[in-house]
């Protein structure tokens, strides 16, 4: 993607290697899925062994990082849509 004059740096950094809205939506939805996976289910279902094997994350660190990242991607997508900045 080329940086336009009116494009903020935070938007450019979010989608610098993505040229289409479809690519941005794939990035956002895959980030949402990973964010849901980062919820520490093993802390709440400690008695179930299969939960510990499937959900390996047992702290809040990853979730605390992923939520702002998804919000950043979403706000960048909104800016791109409002300013019609996608390449045709």
HELIX and SHEET records of a PDB file:
HELIX    1   1 UNK A    9  UNK A   14  1                                   6    
HELIX    2   2 UNK A   21  UNK A   37  1                                  17    
HELIX    3   3 UNK A   41  UNK A   44  1                                   4    
HELIX    4   4 UNK A   49  UNK A   54  1                                   6    
HELIX    5   5 UNK A   61  UNK A   82  1                                  22    
END                                                                             
